[in-house]
Structures are given as C-alpha cells and as structure tokens.
Amino acid sequence: MTDKKRSLWKDLEDGFGGGSRFRILLHLALHPEEAHTKYALVKATGVRTPSVEEQLKTLVNMGWVKEYPFTPKTYQINREHKIVRAFLEFLEKIRWLTESGSPLPQNSQTP
C-alpha cells in the first residue's frame, strides 16, 4: 500500500474514531449550517463533557471541524475539507435512499 493511501486510511480511522467521536461528527454533519457549543453537543449526543472535549480537540486538529473563539467556543463541521465533503455527500446519498426508498439514479452510483 502506498504512503498516500495509508495516510488516507489513517486519517479516516483517526477522524471517525470510536462511537463517541462518530456521534459528534455525525451531529455536526447533519447540522452543517449551525455552530454548536460543547454543552449543546453533550445534550445532542449523550456523550459526556470530557469526552466531547477530547473528541473535538482531535477533530479540530485534523481540520474536520472549525473552532470559533467566542465565549463559549463554538464548533462547526468544516465543509471545505475534502474528506468531510465526501462524508457529507455520502450522508446525502443515504438520506436520499432512505427517504425515497429507491436506488440512486445511474449517474450517482459509483462503480
């Protein structure tokens, strides 16, 4: 496996991480227009505050989440990051499939 591919898979593993990191990332991805406080993420995801803080630190360091220096700090999914964009597109396809109950149009499927 090339270093570039290995790096991509490592980024995906680090970014999606365990259940709590994925729940935080998913909540941010499903509400991309909103910036959330740590407290709001605790309430929305059921993840404990220390874990939210730890997971946000990782996601911010990776560039997947933006941190805004307000009081209190707020966090928003970084739609400019290429992996995050692909994740958001994936979620849209899943949403479309579950809402329509039919397969994706031919031009949207990947081989």
Secondary structure as UniProt FT lines:
FT   HELIX           3..16
FT   HELIX           19..30
FT   TURN            32..33
FT   HELIX           38..45
FT   HELIX           49..62
FT   STRAND          65..68
FT   STRAND          74..77
FT   TURN            79..80
FT   HELIX           82..100
FT   HELIX           106..108
//
